[in-house]
Amino acid sequence: MRNIRNVAIIAHVDHGKTTLIDSMLRQTGLFRKNEKVEDRLLDSGDIEKERGITILAKPTSIEWKQFKINIIDTPGHADFGGEVERVLCMADGVILLIDAAEGPMPQTKFVLGKALIQGLKPIVIINKIDKKDARPEEVLDEVFDLFISMEASDEQLDFPILYASGKNGWCVKDLNNEKNNLHCLFDLILKHVPEPVSEKNKDFAMLATLLDSDPFLGKCLVGKIDSGKAKVNNSVKVIDLNGNIVENGRLTKLFTFKGTKRVPINEAFAGDIICIAGLTKCSVSDTICNSSINLPIKSTPIDPPTMSITITVNTSPFAGQDGDKITSNMLRKRLINESESNVAITFKENDSRDSFEIGGRGELQLGVLIETMRREGYELNVSRPKVLYKFKEEKKFEPIEEVIIDLDQEFSSNVINALNMRKSVMINMKNTGKDKTRIIFKSPSRGLIGYQSQFMTETKGTGVINRVFNGYEEFKGDIIEKRNGALISKETGSAVAFAIFNLQERGIMFVEPQTKIYKGMVVGENSRENDLEINLLKGKQLTNIRASGSDKAITLIPPLKMSLEQMISYIREDELLEVTPKNLRLRKKFLDPHLRKKERK
């Protein structure tokens, strides 16, 4: 058996985890010299590549000086924190990556807290040291302050520090050293990360930590072997957290990880991270073990969801035109599968089994789920997000988030006023140099729904906002929502340029000429607070008489285009978002104006 080290890389979003792993894979001879390798190799999904964020945790491995180092890439966004919480139980050490300019951010605090609770000793890497605005000494002081505020033990406080540029593939202990490669990081992992604690002579047991699917192999379960050894064709049983038997089966295939590939093996030993195929009912947090074992391996409890949306079947006049998965049974099956494989997602359905409430960590996580389903061919309606309250001793508690905002000084007063209106409390405000200010708030989650687009307008696109779940506090009172009314289509058909031109002074349009619209669809935002029904199908009255110079040139203002997440946070209680593989449409819950009037009364 070879020597093994298991290490997870944790950081705030966009601090360079996946890029550093690329350099680690390249420098340990995983690829040929002439082999073409994509950037951010472990960001395998289309959405991950498009957005430049890690959504799913993924293991890989490298070999260094007769040691096998298993590396786990983790998500950086708070909405996908459930992935981080799960995978840390597979690691025996963590590499904490921090941007040399931004310093510790909300998600840094979140992931570090989870690692410290599990007793892991971090290696701190101050990354992107080659940035013009890098401030390594100040960032290091901030890191020490963060460790102390998180009540780290003396052993954890005695962390080694490296300075790196993951993109350029080098790291050093001292900035005056030669900057050639990542060898000092590999050596430090072998020295600082302990060997996995495992019972080699006991019966086989493994906690299923990640769930994947393969078109040929079916369900694939990833985890660290806790004790014993796994061998192909061994008989095993699966037990849940309560010790109940879920299923009996065989290990038809075993895999280890190398780069982005799963490599088949015949046997694996305690302490290694492997992938198992052959089980059909096993899920995350279940224990896969020998038939003689009856006690499940303890699993880390996952923080509960703070926000939910309601998903229903698409009931618009254009339903079924774009997608091929449109029934409630198809939706139910897909959402149940998601809740089983993603522990940060919860699933509930109403009595009539045609409406599904999906709970998650935030708008981005829920938005990614909907975007994934959309690409798979599903059609659905989505409601406005609502926060999940807790009740204790007849008191109402709501989720609170810590919000860190970096912006130019000139915009700070507008942002402070806007967040005060949303029941936020300012915790700290400091000048970070070069006319930049960092403001920290504690804000109710419901007050941040839909704030992103307003924030970008207030800071002219230059501000950066980061948020992370902080805890539950007593209900802060009603928040006055400021949004103008909707422009609603009166008719079904294709929008006409002449009608849009005549009505664009009424507000902001969401559609362009020749867009297919239907009665009850929201086609724009009114310039006033009330909803207004308009006819975008009314063409120009044509006659055979023309007077020279009487025709005006039609000049159209470009329509407002919103992303999926922006649309989800834009809609009101009486509105829905229609999602199909080709279109996103805003609409009223009740398409008939008489039913809308009746509902208001």
C-alpha positions in Angstrom: 0.0 0.0 0.0 1.3 3.5 -0.9 1.4 6.5 1.4 -1.6 8.7 1.0 -2.5 12.3 1.9 -6.0 13.8 1.6 -6.3 17.5 1.3 -9.2 19.9 0.4 -8.7 23.3 -1.1 -11.1 25.9 0.3 -11.5 29.6 -0.5 -13.9 32.4 -1.3 -15.4 32.4 -4.8 -12.8 33.4 -7.6 -9.8 33.3 -5.3 -8.1 30.8 -7.7 -8.7 27.2 -6.3 -9.4 25.5 -9.7 -6.6 27.4 -11.4 -4.1 26.3 -8.7 -5.2 22.7 -9.1 -4.5 23.0 -12.9 -0.9 24.0 -12.2 -0.5 21.2 -9.6 -1.7 18.6 -12.2 0.6 19.9 -14.9 3.7 20.0 -12.7 3.3 16.4 -11.5 3.6 15.0 -15.0 -0.1 14.1 -15.5 -0.1 15.4 -19.1 2.3 15.0 -22.0 4.3 18.1 -23.0 2.4 18.4 -26.3 -1.0 17.6 -24.8 -3.7 20.3 -25.1 -5.2 20.9 -21.7 -8.2 23.2 -21.0 -8.0 25.9 -18.3 -9.9 25.2 -15.1 -9.9 21.5 -15.9 -12.0 20.4 -12.9 -14.9 22.9 -13.9 -16.4 20.1 -16.0 -20.1 21.3 -16.3 -21.2 23.7 -18.9 -22.6 26.2 -16.3 -19.4 26.0 -14.3 -17.3 26.9 -17.4 -19.7 29.7 -18.5 -19.9 31.3 -15.1 -16.3 30.6 -14.0 -17.5 29.1 -10.6 -17.2 25.7 -9.0 -20.6 24.3 -8.2 -19.9 20.6 -7.5 -17.0 19.4 -5.3 -14.6 17.1 -7.3 -11.7 14.9 -6.3 -8.5 14.3 -8.2 -5.1 13.1 -7.3 -1.4 13.6 -8.0 1.7 11.6 -7.3 4.8 13.2 -5.6 7.8 11.4 -4.2 6.1 7.9 -3.9 3.1 9.6 -2.2 -0.5 9.8 -3.6 -2.0 13.2 -2.8 -5.8 13.2 -3.1 -7.0 16.8 -3.8 -10.7 17.9 -3.4 -11.7 21.0 -5.2 -14.6 22.7 -3.4 -17.2 25.4 -4.4 -16.4 29.0 -3.4 -19.9 30.5 -3.4 -21.9 30.4 -0.1 -25.0 29.0 -1.9 -23.1 25.8 -2.5 -21.7 25.5 1.0 -23.4 22.2 1.5 -20.9 20.6 -0.8 -18.0 22.0 1.3 -19.5 20.8 4.6 -19.8 17.2 3.2 -16.4 16.9 1.5 -14.3 18.1 4.5 -15.0 14.7 6.2 -12.9 13.1 3.4 -9.9 15.4 4.0 -7.2 15.2 6.7 -5.9 18.8 6.0 -7.0 21.9 4.1 -5.3 24.5 1.9 -6.9 27.9 2.6 -6.5 30.1 -0.4 -6.8 33.9 0.0 -6.6 36.6 -2.6 -3.6 38.9 -2.0 -5.7 42.0 -2.8 -9.2 41.2 -1.4 -8.1 39.4 1.7 -10.5 37.2 3.8 -14.1 37.4 2.5 -17.4 36.1 3.8 -17.1 32.6 2.3 -13.5 32.4 3.6 -14.8 32.8 7.1 -17.6 30.2 6.4 -15.4 27.5 5.0 -12.6 28.1 7.5 -15.1 27.8 10.3 -16.2 24.4 9.0 -12.6 23.2 8.7 -11.6 24.3 12.2 -14.7 22.6 13.8 -13.5 19.3 12.3 -10.1 19.9 13.8 -8.2 20.2 10.5 -5.0 22.2 10.4 -4.9 24.6 7.5 -2.0 25.6 5.2 -2.5 29.2 4.3 -1.7 30.3 0.7 -1.8 34.0 -0.2 -2.6 33.7 -3.9 -2.6 36.1 -6.8 0.5 37.8 -5.3 1.4 39.2 -8.7 -1.6 41.5 -8.8 -0.9 45.3 -8.9 -3.0 46.0 -5.8 -1.6 43.0 -3.8 -1.1 43.8 -0.1 0.3 40.5 1.4 1.3 41.9 4.8 -2.1 43.4 5.6 -3.9 40.3 4.3 -1.8 38.1 6.6 -2.7 40.2 9.6 -6.4 39.9 8.6 -6.0 36.1 8.3 -4.5 36.0 11.9 -7.4 38.1 13.1 -9.9 35.8 11.4 -8.3 32.6 13.0 -8.5 34.2 16.4 -12.1 35.4 15.9 -13.0 31.8 14.9 -11.5 30.5 18.2 -8.8 28.3 16.4 -6.7 26.1 18.7 -3.0 26.8 19.3 -2.1 24.0 16.8 -4.4 25.5 14.2 -3.0 29.0 14.8 0.5 27.8 14.1 -0.2 27.5 10.3 2.4 27.6 7.6 2.2 30.4 5.0 3.0 30.3 1.3 2.8 33.1 -1.3 1.7 32.0 -4.8 0.5 32.8 -8.2 -1.7 29.8 -9.2 -2.1 31.0 -12.8 1.7 31.2 -13.3 2.4 28.0 -11.4 4.7 29.0 -8.6 4.7 29.4 -4.8 7.4 30.4 -2.3 7.9 30.6 1.4 9.5 34.0 1.1 8.8 36.5 -1.7 12.6 37.0 -2.2 12.9 33.3 -3.2 13.1 32.1 -6.8 9.7 31.7 -8.3 9.8 28.6 -10.5 7.3 25.9 -9.4 5.0 24.5 -6.8 7.5 22.0 -5.3 7.5 23.7 -1.9 3.7 23.3 -1.7 3.9 19.5 -2.5 6.6 19.0 0.1 4.6 21.0 2.7 1.5 18.9 2.1 3.5 15.7 2.8 5.0 17.3 6.0 2.0 19.2 7.4 -1.1 17.0 6.4 -1.3 13.9 8.6 -1.7 10.4 7.2 -5.4 9.4 7.2 -6.5 7.7 10.4 -7.9 4.4 9.3 -8.4 0.9 10.7 -6.6 -1.3 8.1 -7.3 -4.6 9.7 -11.0 -4.2 10.3 -14.0 -4.9 8.0 -14.7 -2.6 5.1 -16.7 0.6 5.8 -17.1 3.8 3.8 -19.3 6.9 4.2 -20.9 8.0 0.8 -20.0 11.7 0.6 -20.6 12.6 -3.1 -23.1 11.3 -5.6 -22.6 11.1 -9.3 -24.3 9.3 -12.2 -22.8 7.6 -15.3 -24.8 6.6 -18.4 -23.1 3.2 -18.4 -22.5 2.5 -14.7 -25.5 4.1 -13.1 -25.2 5.6 -9.6 -21.6 6.3 -8.6 -20.7 7.0 -4.9 -17.6 8.8 -3.8 -16.1 8.6 -0.3 -13.1 7.9 1.8 -12.6 4.3 3.0 -12.9 4.4 6.8 -11.7 0.9 7.5 -10.6 -2.3 5.8 -10.3 -2.7 2.1 -12.7 -2.7 -0.9 -12.4 -5.3 -3.6 -14.3 -5.7 -6.9 -17.3 -8.1 -6.5 -17.3 -8.0 -2.7 -20.8 -8.3 -1.2 -21.7 -5.2 0.9 -24.8 -3.7 2.6 -25.9 -0.1 2.9 -27.1 1.4 6.2 -28.5 4.9 6.8 -27.7 7.2 9.7 -30.2 5.4 11.9 -28.7 2.0 11.3 -31.5 0.7 9.0 -30.5 -1.4 6.0 -31.1 0.4 2.8 -30.0 -2.3 0.4 -27.7 -5.3 -0.1 -25.4 -5.4 -3.2 -22.0 -5.9 -4.8 -19.2 -3.6 -5.7 -19.3 -4.2 -9.4 -16.7 -1.5 -10.2 -14.1 0.5 -8.2 -12.4 3.6 -9.4 -9.7 6.0 -8.2 -9.3 9.6 -9.5 -6.5 11.0 -11.8 -7.0 14.4 -13.4 -10.6 14.5 -14.7 -10.7 10.7 -15.3 -11.9 7.8 -13.2 -9.3 5.0 -13.3 -10.6 1.5 -12.7 -8.9 -0.5 -9.9 -9.4 -4.0 -8.4 -8.9 -3.1 -4.8 -8.5 0.0 -2.5 -7.4 0.3 1.1 -8.4 2.3 4.1 -7.6 6.1 3.9 -8.0 6.3 0.1 -10.7 8.3 -1.7 -12.5 6.1 -4.3 -15.7 5.8 -6.4 -18.0 2.8 -6.2 -20.5 1.6 -8.8 -23.1 -1.2 -8.4 -25.5 0.1 -5.8 -28.9 1.6 -6.8 -30.6 2.9 -3.6 -27.5 4.2 -1.6 -27.4 8.0 -1.2 -25.3 10.7 0.4 -24.6 10.1 4.2 -25.3 6.4 4.0 -22.6 3.9 5.1 -21.4 1.2 2.6 -20.0 -1.6 4.7 -19.4 -5.3 5.2 -22.4 -7.3 6.3 -20.9 -7.8 9.8 -21.0 -4.0 10.6 -24.2 -2.6 12.1 -23.1 0.9 13.3 -23.2 3.7 10.7 -20.3 6.2 10.3 -21.2 9.6 11.7 -22.0 12.3 9.2 -21.5 16.0 9.6 -24.9 17.8 10.0 -25.6 20.2 7.1 -26.9 23.7 7.7 -30.6 24.0 6.8 -31.8 25.9 3.7 -32.8 29.5 4.2 -34.9 30.2 1.1 -37.5 28.4 -1.0 -39.3 28.7 -4.4 -42.4 26.9 -5.6 -42.1 25.1 -8.9 -45.3 24.1 -10.9 -46.1 22.7 -14.3 -45.9 25.3 -17.2 -49.6 26.4 -17.8 -49.0 29.2 -20.3 -50.6 29.2 -23.8 -47.2 28.4 -25.3 -46.6 25.3 -23.0 -45.0 22.3 -24.7 -43.6 24.3 -27.7 -40.0 24.2 -26.5 -39.4 21.4 -24.1 -40.2 17.7 -24.0 -40.5 17.2 -20.3 -43.6 19.0 -19.3 -45.7 16.8 -16.9 -45.9 17.0 -13.1 -44.6 13.4 -12.8 -41.5 14.2 -14.7 -40.9 17.3 -12.6 -41.5 15.4 -9.4 -39.0 12.7 -10.3 -36.3 15.1 -11.3 -36.7 17.2 -8.1 -36.7 14.2 -5.8 -33.5 12.9 -7.5 -31.9 16.4 -6.9 -32.9 16.4 -3.2 -31.4 13.0 -2.8 -28.1 13.8 -4.4 -27.8 17.4 -3.0 -28.2 17.5 0.7 -28.5 21.3 0.7 -31.7 21.1 -1.3 -35.1 20.1 0.3 -38.2 18.9 -1.4 -41.9 19.2 -0.4 -45.1 18.8 -2.4 -48.7 20.0 -1.8 -51.6 17.6 -1.3 -52.7 17.7 -5.0 -49.0 16.7 -6.0 -48.8 19.4 -8.7 -46.8 22.0 -6.8 -43.3 21.5 -5.4 -41.5 23.6 -2.8 -37.7 23.5 -3.2 -35.6 24.9 -0.4 -32.0 26.0 -0.9 -29.2 28.3 0.4 -29.8 31.3 -1.9 -30.9 32.6 -5.3 -27.8 31.4 -7.1 -28.1 27.8 -6.0 -31.8 27.7 -6.9 -31.1 29.5 -10.2 -28.4 27.0 -11.2 -30.9 24.1 -10.5 -33.5 25.7 -12.7 -31.0 26.5 -15.4 -29.8 22.8 -15.3 -33.3 21.5 -15.6 -34.0 24.0 -18.5 -31.1 22.6 -20.4 -32.3 19.1 -19.8 -35.6 19.9 -21.7 -37.9 20.7 -18.8 -40.6 23.4 -18.8 -41.8 24.9 -15.5 -43.2 27.9 -13.7 -41.2 29.4 -10.8 -42.6 31.6 -8.0 -40.9 34.5 -6.2 -38.4 33.2 -3.6 -39.4 33.4 0.1 -37.3 33.0 3.1 -37.8 30.2 5.6 -38.7 31.4 9.1 -38.2 29.6 12.4 -40.6 29.9 15.4 -39.5 29.6 19.0 -41.6 30.3 22.1 -44.2 32.2 19.9 -41.4 34.4 18.4 -40.6 34.6 14.8 -36.9 34.3 13.7 -35.6 35.0 10.2 -32.2 34.2 8.4 -29.6 37.0 8.6 -26.6 37.3 6.2 -23.3 39.0 6.6 -22.8 41.3 3.6 -19.4 42.6 2.7 -19.4 45.4 0.1 -16.3 46.9 -1.7 -17.1 50.1 -3.6 -15.8 53.5 -4.6 -16.2 56.1 -1.7 -18.6 58.3 -3.8 -21.3 55.6 -3.9 -21.2 54.6 -0.2 -24.0 56.9 1.0 -26.5 55.6 -1.6 -25.7 52.0 -0.7 -26.0 52.6 3.0 -29.4 54.3 2.6 -30.7 51.5 0.3 -29.6 48.8 2.8 -31.0 50.7 5.8 -34.4 50.7 4.0 -34.0 46.9 3.8 -33.6 46.6 7.6 -29.8 46.1 7.4 -27.4 47.1 10.2 -24.0 48.4 9.4 -21.3 46.6 11.5 -18.1 48.1 10.1 -16.8 50.6 7.5 -13.2 51.2 6.6 -11.1 52.8 3.9 -9.1 50.2 1.9 -7.0 52.8 0.0 -7.2 54.2 -3.5 -10.6 55.9 -2.7 -12.1 52.4 -2.0 -14.4 51.6 1.0 -15.3 48.3 2.5 -18.7 48.2 4.4 -19.9 45.2 6.4 -23.7 44.8 7.1 -25.9 42.3 8.8 -29.0 42.1 6.7 -32.2 40.0 6.6 -32.1 37.5 3.7 -35.5 38.7 2.4 -34.1 42.3 2.2 -31.4 41.1 -0.2 -33.8 39.5 -2.7 -33.6 41.5 -5.9 -31.0 43.9 -4.5 -28.1 42.8 -6.8 -29.4 44.7 -9.9 -30.2 47.9 -7.8 -26.7 47.7 -6.3 -25.0 47.5 -9.7 -27.0 50.6 -10.8 -26.1 52.5 -7.6 -22.4 51.8 -8.0 -22.4 52.1 -11.8 -21.3 48.5 -12.2 -18.0 49.0 -10.2 -19.1 47.6 -6.8 -18.6 44.1 -5.5 -21.1 42.5 -3.0 -20.5 39.2 -1.1 -22.8 37.6 1.3 -22.9 34.5 3.6 -25.4 33.1 6.0 -24.8 34.3 9.5 -27.6 32.8 11.6 -31.2 33.4 12.7 -32.3 36.6 14.5 -35.7 37.9 15.6 -38.0 39.2 12.8 -37.0 42.7 11.8 -40.4 44.0 10.7 -41.9 44.7 7.3 -39.8 45.9 4.5 -41.3 48.3 2.1 -40.8 47.0 -1.4 -40.2 49.6 -4.1 -41.0 48.3 -7.6 -43.1 49.9 -10.2 -46.1 48.1 -11.7 -46.0 45.8 -14.7 -46.9 46.4 -18.3 -49.2 43.4 -19.2 -50.0 42.2 -22.7 -53.8 42.3 -23.6 -53.5 40.0 -26.6 -51.7 36.9 -27.9 -49.5 37.1 -31.0 -46.2 38.6 -32.1 -45.1 42.1 -30.8 -45.2 44.8 -33.5 -42.4 47.5 -33.7 -45.0 50.3 -34.3 -46.9 49.4 -31.1 -43.7 49.2 -29.0 -42.6 52.6 -30.4 -45.8 54.2 -29.3 -45.9 52.6 -25.9 -42.2 52.7 -24.9 -42.7 56.1 -23.1 -45.0 54.2 -20.7 -42.0 52.4 -19.2 -39.2 49.9 -19.8 -39.9 47.2 -22.4 -38.7 43.6 -21.9 -39.6 42.4 -25.4 -38.5 43.3 -29.0 -40.4 43.2 -32.3 -41.5 39.8 -33.5 -41.3 38.3 -29.9 -44.2 35.9 -29.3 -46.3 37.2 -26.5 -49.6 36.1 -24.8 -52.4 37.6 -22.8 -51.3 38.1 -19.2 -47.6 38.1 -20.0 -45.5 40.8 -18.4 -43.9 42.6 -21.3 -42.3 45.6 -19.4 -42.2 47.7 -16.3 -44.5 50.6 -15.9 -43.1 54.1 -15.1 -45.7 54.3 -12.3 -46.7 52.0 -9.4 -49.9 50.5 -10.9 -50.1 47.6 -13.4 -51.1 48.6 -16.9 -52.5 46.5 -19.7 -51.2 47.4 -23.1 -51.6 46.1 -26.7 -48.3 45.4 -28.4 -50.0 43.9 -31.5 -51.6 47.1 -32.8 -50.0 47.8 -36.2 -50.0 51.0 -38.2 -53.3 51.9 -40.1 -52.4 51.7 -43.7 -54.1 53.6 -46.5 -53.2 54.4 -50.1 -52.8 58.1 -49.4 -49.4 59.4 -48.3 -48.3 62.9 -47.5 -44.6 63.6 -48.0 -42.7 63.9 -44.7 -45.7 62.8 -42.5 -44.2 59.4 -41.5 -41.8 59.4 -38.5 -38.9 57.1 -38.4 -39.4 54.5 -35.7 -36.6 54.6 -33.1 -36.8 51.8 -30.5 -35.1 51.8 -27.2 -33.3 48.4 -26.7 -35.3 46.2 -24.4 -34.1 45.3 -20.9 -32.7 41.7 -20.9 -32.4 40.0 -17.5 -30.6 36.8 -16.4 -32.5 33.9 -14.9 -31.5 34.9 -11.3 -32.4 38.5 -11.9 -35.9 37.5 -13.2 -36.4 35.2 -10.2 -35.7 38.0 -7.7 -37.6 40.6 -9.9 -41.1 38.9 -9.8 -43.8 39.8 -7.3 -46.1 37.5 -5.2 -48.8 37.7 -8.0 -46.3 36.8 -10.8 -44.4 33.8 -12.1 -41.4 33.1 -14.2 -42.1 30.7 -17.1 -38.9 28.7 -17.9 -38.5 26.7 -21.1 -35.4 25.4 -22.9 -35.5 28.4 -25.3 -37.3 31.2 -23.5 -37.7 33.0 -20.1 -41.0 34.8 -19.8 -42.4 36.9 -16.9 -46.2 36.5 -16.5 -49.0 37.0 -14.0 -50.2 34.0 -12.0 -53.7 34.7 -13.3 -53.6 35.4 -17.1 -57.3 36.5 -17.2 -57.7 40.2 -16.1 -61.0 39.4 -14.4 -59.5 36.7 -12.2 -56.6 39.1 -11.3 -59.2 41.8 -10.2 -61.1 39.2 -8.2 -57.9 38.0 -6.5 -57.0 41.6 -5.5 -60.4 42.1 -3.9 
